[in-house]
Amino acid sequence: MPYVNIRVTRDGVTAEQKQALIAGATQLLVDVLGKNPNTTVVVIEEVDTDNWGIGGESVTERRKRGE
């Protein structure tokens, strides 16, 4: 049973986009590894930008500067 964990920042990812990620990740495992889509688990975790850091600072602070 394959397990895929996708982490994204919590900033407006729509239900439709999440569904596309789930379907796409599942299909990728079917196509590349021949896995059964009925037993493939995909979990999407949304992380607050205060809790996601790049280069020693939070994404929240980077985005305030337009990065």
Secondary structure, 3 states (H helix, E strand, C coil): CCEEEEEEECCCCCHHHHHHHHHHHHHHHHHHHCCCHHHCEEEEEEECHHHCEECCEEHHHHHHCCC
